[in-house]
């Protein structure tokens, strides 16, 4: 099951890389798909969701569960 987050303050390629690295630091090997235009981050596997959300927040962004 995947987890999908809306990250409205993600605005550039640097943001994409920072979020991808943060998630993969918590879940090595996770698939992170980012749609910058839609401000959407999809993570597979999506558990533990709280850890993924915390990683994105710790990277300096404000994720909202979609």
Biopython code that builds the backbone (N, CA, C, O; Angstrom):
import numpy as np
from Bio.PDB.StructureBuilder import StructureBuilder

atoms = [
    (1, "UNK", "N", (0.842, -1.181, 0.000)),
    (1, "UNK", "CA", (0.000, 0.000, 0.000)),
    (1, "UNK", "C", (0.890, 1.247, 0.000)),
    (1, "UNK", "O", (1.889, 1.308, 0.716)),
    (2, "UNK", "N", (0.523, 2.211, -0.789)),
    (2, "UNK", "CA", (1.318, 3.432, -0.888)),
    (2, "UNK", "C", (0.749, 4.514, 0.024)),
    (2, "UNK", "O", (-0.408, 4.460, 0.441)),
    (3, "UNK", "N", (1.595, 5.493, 0.319)),
    (3, "UNK", "CA", (1.191, 6.677, 1.068)),
    (3, "UNK", "C", (1.356, 7.862, 0.130)),
    (3, "UNK", "O", (2.362, 7.974, -0.570)),
    (4, "UNK", "N", (0.369, 8.742, 0.118)),
    (4, "UNK", "CA", (0.413, 9.912, -0.751)),
    (4, "UNK", "C", (0.281, 11.162, 0.115)),
    (4, "UNK", "O", (-0.600, 11.260, 0.970)),
    (5, "UNK", "N", (1.168, 12.099, -0.126)),
    (5, "UNK", "CA", (1.181, 13.350, 0.616)),
    (5, "UNK", "C", (1.134, 14.524, -0.350)),
    (5, "UNK", "O", (1.680, 14.462, -1.452)),
    (6, "UNK", "N", (0.483, 15.584, 0.073)),
    (6, "UNK", "CA", (0.512, 16.859, -0.642)),
    (6, "UNK", "C", (1.512, 17.732, 0.110)),
    (6, "UNK", "O", (1.399, 17.919, 1.322)),
    (7, "UNK", "N", (2.487, 18.262, -0.618)),
    (7, "UNK", "CA", (3.532, 19.089, -0.012)),
    (7, "UNK", "C", (3.544, 20.409, -0.790)),
    (7, "UNK", "O", (4.300, 20.574, -1.747)),
    (8, "UNK", "N", (2.697, 21.337, -0.361)),
    (8, "UNK", "CA", (2.532, 22.589, -1.102)),
    (8, "UNK", "C", (3.771, 23.465, -1.114)),
    (8, "UNK", "O", (3.934, 24.283, -2.019)),
    (9, "UNK", "N", (4.656, 23.312, -0.121)),
    (9, "UNK", "CA", (5.855, 24.146, -0.098)),
    (9, "UNK", "C", (7.038, 23.501, -0.831)),
    (9, "UNK", "O", (8.173, 23.958, -0.699)),
    (10, "UNK", "N", (6.776, 22.457, -1.591)),
    (10, "UNK", "CA", (7.779, 21.826, -2.464)),
    (10, "UNK", "C", (7.691, 22.540, -3.811)),
    (10, "UNK", "O", (6.679, 22.441, -4.506)),
    (11, "UNK", "N", (8.765, 23.267, -4.180)),
    (11, "UNK", "CA", (8.650, 24.137, -5.346)),
    (11, "UNK", "C", (9.706, 23.935, -6.429)),
    (11, "UNK", "O", (9.613, 24.540, -7.498)),
    (12, "UNK", "N", (10.725, 23.081, -6.168)),
    (12, "UNK", "CA", (11.803, 22.984, -7.155)),
    (12, "UNK", "C", (12.468, 21.608, -7.102)),
    (12, "UNK", "O", (12.119, 20.763, -6.278)),
    (13, "UNK", "N", (13.415, 21.408, -7.981)),
    (13, "UNK", "CA", (14.140, 20.150, -8.045)),
    (13, "UNK", "C", (14.914, 19.852, -6.770)),
    (13, "UNK", "O", (15.028, 18.694, -6.368)),
    (14, "UNK", "N", (15.446, 20.889, -6.134)),
    (14, "UNK", "CA", (16.149, 20.689, -4.862)),
    (14, "UNK", "C", (15.194, 20.127, -3.819)),
    (14, "UNK", "O", (15.565, 19.237, -3.054)),
    (15, "UNK", "N", (13.971, 20.638, -3.784)),
    (15, "UNK", "CA", (12.961, 20.151, -2.843)),
    (15, "UNK", "C", (12.674, 18.667, -3.088)),
    (15, "UNK", "O", (12.584, 17.877, -2.148)),
    (16, "UNK", "N", (12.535, 18.309, -4.345)),
    (16, "UNK", "CA", (12.273, 16.917, -4.714)),
    (16, "UNK", "C", (13.390, 16.021, -4.197)),
    (16, "UNK", "O", (13.125, 14.975, -3.604)),
    (17, "UNK", "N", (14.624, 16.421, -4.417)),
    (17, "UNK", "CA", (15.773, 15.613, -3.979)),
    (17, "UNK", "C", (15.838, 15.531, -2.461)),
    (17, "UNK", "O", (16.118, 14.464, -1.912)),
    (18, "UNK", "N", (15.586, 16.635, -1.778)),
    (18, "UNK", "CA", (15.630, 16.651, -0.316)),
    (18, "UNK", "C", (14.569, 15.730, 0.273)),
    (18, "UNK", "O", (14.844, 14.989, 1.217)),
    (19, "UNK", "N", (13.369, 15.771, -0.275)),
    (19, "UNK", "CA", (12.290, 14.922, 0.228)),
    (19, "UNK", "C", (12.566, 13.460, -0.089)),
    (19, "UNK", "O", (12.372, 12.592, 0.761)),
    (20, "UNK", "N", (13.016, 13.186, -1.300)),
    (20, "UNK", "CA", (13.342, 11.801, -1.685)),
    (20, "UNK", "C", (14.423, 11.236, -0.770)),
    (20, "UNK", "O", (14.290, 10.114, -0.279)),
    (21, "UNK", "N", (15.481, 11.991, -0.535)),
    (21, "UNK", "CA", (16.566, 11.537, 0.338)),
    (21, "UNK", "C", (16.081, 11.325, 1.768)),
    (21, "UNK", "O", (16.477, 10.360, 2.422)),
    (22, "UNK", "N", (15.229, 12.220, 2.254)),
    (22, "UNK", "CA", (14.722, 12.105, 3.629)),
    (22, "UNK", "C", (13.892, 10.840, 3.803)),
    (22, "UNK", "O", (14.036, 10.128, 4.797)),
    (23, "UNK", "N", (13.032, 10.564, 2.843)),
    (23, "UNK", "CA", (12.182, 9.367, 2.925)),
    (23, "UNK", "C", (13.034, 8.109, 2.819)),
    (23, "UNK", "O", (12.829, 7.154, 3.568)),
    (24, "UNK", "N", (13.980, 8.104, 1.897)),
    (24, "UNK", "CA", (14.807, 6.911, 1.718)),
    (24, "UNK", "C", (15.774, 6.696, 2.880)),
    (24, "UNK", "O", (16.256, 5.580, 3.074)),
    (25, "UNK", "N", (16.062, 7.724, 3.646)),
    (25, "UNK", "CA", (16.878, 7.553, 4.850)),
    (25, "UNK", "C", (16.107, 6.782, 5.917)),
    (25, "UNK", "O", (16.691, 6.033, 6.699)),
    (26, "UNK", "N", (14.784, 6.975, 5.938)),
    (26, "UNK", "CA", (13.926, 6.281, 6.904)),
    (26, "UNK", "C", (13.534, 4.902, 6.379)),
    (26, "UNK", "O", (13.469, 3.936, 7.139)),
    (27, "UNK", "N", (13.274, 4.818, 5.074)),
    (27, "UNK", "CA", (12.870, 3.561, 4.436)),
    (27, "UNK", "C", (13.798, 3.266, 3.265)),
    (27, "UNK", "O", (13.442, 3.533, 2.117)),
    (28, "UNK", "N", (14.975, 2.722, 3.534)),
    (28, "UNK", "CA", (15.899, 2.411, 2.440)),
    (28, "UNK", "C", (15.229, 1.486, 1.412)),
    (28, "UNK", "O", (14.591, 0.497, 1.771)),
    (29, "UNK", "N", (15.386, 1.824, 0.158)),
    (29, "UNK", "CA", (14.800, 1.006, -0.897)),
    (29, "UNK", "C", (13.370, 1.381, -1.247)),
    (29, "UNK", "O", (12.790, 0.791, -2.158)),
    (30, "UNK", "N", (12.784, 2.351, -0.542)),
    (30, "UNK", "CA", (11.415, 2.773, -0.849)),
    (30, "UNK", "C", (11.375, 3.446, -2.214)),
    (30, "UNK", "O", (12.335, 4.098, -2.625)),
    (31, "UNK", "N", (10.275, 3.284, -2.899)),
    (31, "UNK", "CA", (10.040, 3.982, -4.158)),
    (31, "UNK", "C", (9.370, 5.315, -3.828)),
    (31, "UNK", "O", (8.317, 5.350, -3.192)),
    (32, "UNK", "N", (9.990, 6.406, -4.267)),
    (32, "UNK", "CA", (9.439, 7.743, -4.028)),
    (32, "UNK", "C", (9.165, 8.381, -5.379)),
    (32, "UNK", "O", (10.087, 8.649, -6.149)),
    (33, "UNK", "N", (7.890, 8.622, -5.662)),
    (33, "UNK", "CA", (7.488, 9.278, -6.906)),
    (33, "UNK", "C", (6.991, 10.672, -6.566)),
    (33, "UNK", "O", (6.123, 10.845, -5.710)),
    (34, "UNK", "N", (7.553, 11.667, -7.248)),
    (34, "UNK", "CA", (7.196, 13.053, -6.963)),
    (34, "UNK", "C", (6.627, 13.701, -8.214)),
    (34, "UNK", "O", (7.221, 13.635, -9.290)),
    (35, "UNK", "N", (5.467, 14.331, -8.057)),
    (35, "UNK", "CA", (4.871, 15.127, -9.122)),
    (35, "UNK", "C", (4.956, 16.575, -8.648)),
    (35, "UNK", "O", (4.099, 17.049, -7.902)),
    (36, "UNK", "N", (6.004, 17.269, -9.093)),
    (36, "UNK", "CA", (6.259, 18.625, -8.632)),
    (36, "UNK", "C", (5.113, 19.573, -8.989)),
    (36, "UNK", "O", (4.750, 20.428, -8.182)),
    (37, "UNK", "N", (4.545, 19.433, -10.170)),
    (37, "UNK", "CA", (3.464, 20.321, -10.606)),
    (37, "UNK", "C", (2.221, 20.181, -9.720)),
    (37, "UNK", "O", (1.503, 21.155, -9.488)),
    (38, "UNK", "N", (1.975, 18.971, -9.231)),
    (38, "UNK", "CA", (0.797, 18.720, -8.379)),
    (38, "UNK", "C", (1.146, 18.763, -6.893)),
    (38, "UNK", "O", (0.273, 18.617, -6.037)),
    (39, "UNK", "N", (2.438, 18.967, -6.593)),
    (39, "UNK", "CA", (2.924, 18.999, -5.203)),
    (39, "UNK", "C", (2.599, 17.686, -4.485)),
    (39, "UNK", "O", (2.212, 17.683, -3.316)),
    (40, "UNK", "N", (2.761, 16.585, -5.200)),
    (40, "UNK", "CA", (2.367, 15.280, -4.675)),
    (40, "UNK", "C", (3.582, 14.362, -4.520)),
    (40, "UNK", "O", (4.433, 14.276, -5.405)),
    (41, "UNK", "N", (3.640, 13.682, -3.380)),
    (41, "UNK", "CA", (4.701, 12.718, -3.103)),
    (41, "UNK", "C", (4.026, 11.384, -2.805)),
    (41, "UNK", "O", (3.192, 11.288, -1.904)),
    (42, "UNK", "N", (4.396, 10.354, -3.572)),
    (42, "UNK", "CA", (3.838, 9.015, -3.377)),
    (42, "UNK", "C", (4.983, 8.089, -2.968)),
    (42, "UNK", "O", (6.012, 8.023, -3.640)),
    (43, "UNK", "N", (4.792, 7.381, -1.867)),
    (43, "UNK", "CA", (5.826, 6.502, -1.332)),
    (43, "UNK", "C", (5.285, 5.076, -1.277)),
    (43, "UNK", "O", (4.181, 4.827, -0.794)),
    (44, "UNK", "N", (6.092, 4.155, -1.785)),
    (44, "UNK", "CA", (5.739, 2.734, -1.779)),
    (44, "UNK", "C", (6.908, 1.964, -1.188)),
    (44, "UNK", "O", (7.997, 2.091, -1.749)),
    (45, "UNK", "N", (6.813, 1.206, -0.153)),
    (45, "UNK", "CA", (5.609, 0.990, 0.652)),
    (45, "UNK", "C", (5.302, 2.217, 1.506)),
    (45, "UNK", "O", (6.197, 2.991, 1.847)),
    (46, "UNK", "N", (4.039, 2.381, 1.841)),
    (46, "UNK", "CA", (3.571, 3.567, 2.544)),
    (46, "UNK", "C", (3.507, 3.439, 4.051)),
    (46, "UNK", "O", (2.895, 4.274, 4.718)),
    (47, "UNK", "N", (4.119, 2.426, 4.588)),
    (47, "UNK", "CA", (4.114, 2.240, 6.043)),
    (47, "UNK", "C", (5.545, 2.199, 6.542)),
    (47, "UNK", "O", (6.397, 1.673, 5.826)),
    (48, "UNK", "N", (5.859, 2.696, 7.673)),
    (48, "UNK", "CA", (4.961, 3.401, 8.597)),
    (48, "UNK", "C", (4.729, 4.850, 8.150)),
    (48, "UNK", "O", (5.672, 5.626, 7.997)),
    (49, "UNK", "N", (3.489, 5.183, 7.952)),
    (49, "UNK", "CA", (3.109, 6.492, 7.423)),
    (49, "UNK", "C", (3.614, 7.638, 8.304)),
    (49, "UNK", "O", (4.084, 8.658, 7.799)),
    (50, "UNK", "N", (3.513, 7.462, 9.620)),
    (50, "UNK", "CA", (3.949, 8.525, 10.537)),
    (50, "UNK", "C", (5.443, 8.798, 10.390)),
    (50, "UNK", "O", (5.873, 9.948, 10.479)),
    (51, "UNK", "N", (6.231, 7.759, 10.166)),
    (51, "UNK", "CA", (7.681, 7.930, 9.992)),
    (51, "UNK", "C", (7.989, 8.663, 8.691)),
    (51, "UNK", "O", (8.904, 9.485, 8.642)),
    (52, "UNK", "N", (7.235, 8.370, 7.647)),
    (52, "UNK", "CA", (7.422, 9.049, 6.363)),
    (52, "UNK", "C", (7.068, 10.528, 6.500)),
    (52, "UNK", "O", (7.807, 11.402, 6.047)),
    (53, "UNK", "N", (5.934, 10.792, 7.128)),
    (53, "UNK", "CA", (5.504, 12.175, 7.333)),
    (53, "UNK", "C", (6.526, 12.941, 8.172)),
    (53, "UNK", "O", (6.841, 14.091, 7.866)),
    (54, "UNK", "N", (7.045, 12.311, 9.225)),
    (54, "UNK", "CA", (8.044, 12.955, 10.082)),
    (54, "UNK", "C", (9.327, 13.235, 9.307)),
    (54, "UNK", "O", (9.943, 14.283, 9.500)),
    (55, "UNK", "N", (9.738, 12.320, 8.435)),
    (55, "UNK", "CA", (10.951, 12.518, 7.643)),
    (55, "UNK", "C", (10.800, 13.722, 6.717)),
    (55, "UNK", "O", (11.719, 14.530, 6.586)),
    (56, "UNK", "N", (9.640, 13.836, 6.078)),
    (56, "UNK", "CA", (9.390, 14.983, 5.192)),
    (56, "UNK", "C", (9.379, 16.274, 6.004)),
    (56, "UNK", "O", (9.940, 17.285, 5.581)),
    (57, "UNK", "N", (8.743, 16.237, 7.163)),
    (57, "UNK", "CA", (8.684, 17.421, 8.031)),
    (57, "UNK", "C", (10.083, 17.805, 8.523)),
    (57, "UNK", "O", (10.429, 18.985, 8.561)),
    (58, "UNK", "N", (10.885, 16.804, 8.898)),
    (58, "UNK", "CA", (12.243, 17.065, 9.380)),
    (58, "UNK", "C", (13.134, 17.648, 8.277)),
    (58, "UNK", "O", (14.118, 18.330, 8.564)),
    (59, "UNK", "N", (12.784, 17.375, 7.017)),
    (59, "UNK", "CA", (13.531, 17.929, 5.887)),
    (59, "UNK", "C", (13.145, 19.391, 5.631)),
    (59, "UNK", "O", (13.736, 20.056, 4.780)),
    (60, "UNK", "N", (12.143, 19.886, 6.380)),
    (60, "UNK", "CA", (11.773, 21.295, 6.275)),
    (60, "UNK", "C", (10.501, 21.572, 5.503)),
    (60, "UNK", "O", (10.256, 22.711, 5.106)),
    (61, "UNK", "N", (9.685, 20.548, 5.282)),
    (61, "UNK", "CA", (8.463, 20.715, 4.495)),
    (61, "UNK", "C", (7.232, 20.369, 5.327)),
    (61, "UNK", "O", (7.343, 19.764, 6.393)),
    (62, "UNK", "N", (6.067, 20.755, 4.836)),
    (62, "UNK", "CA", (4.810, 20.560, 5.562)),
    (62, "UNK", "C", (3.890, 19.606, 4.803)),
    (62, "UNK", "O", (3.033, 20.049, 4.038)),
    (63, "UNK", "N", (4.065, 18.292, 5.010)),
    (63, "UNK", "CA", (3.251, 17.324, 4.275)),
    (63, "UNK", "C", (1.840, 17.197, 4.842)),
    (63, "UNK", "O", (1.634, 17.292, 6.052)),
    (64, "UNK", "N", (0.893, 16.987, 3.969)),
    (64, "UNK", "CA", (-0.499, 16.700, 4.336)),
    (64, "UNK", "C", (-0.875, 15.378, 3.703)),
    (64, "UNK", "O", (-0.625, 15.173, 2.515)),
    (65, "UNK", "N", (-1.468, 14.479, 4.463)),
    (65, "UNK", "CA", (-1.891, 13.184, 3.924)),
    (65, "UNK", "C", (-3.011, 13.425, 2.923)),
    (65, "UNK", "O", (-3.961, 14.159, 3.198)),
    (66, "UNK", "N", (-2.887, 12.805, 1.771)),
    (66, "UNK", "CA", (-3.926, 12.962, 0.739)),
    (66, "UNK", "C", (-4.979, 11.899, 0.932)),
    (66, "UNK", "O", (-5.947, 11.844, 0.173)),
]
sb = StructureBuilder()
sb.init_structure("model")
sb.init_model(0)
sb.init_chain("A")
sb.init_seg("    ")
for serial, (resi, resn, name, xyz) in enumerate(atoms, 1):
    if name == "N":
        sb.init_residue(resn, " ", resi, " ")
    sb.init_atom(name, np.array(xyz, "f"), 0.0, 1.0, " ", f" {name:<3s}", serial, name[0])
structure = sb.get_structure()
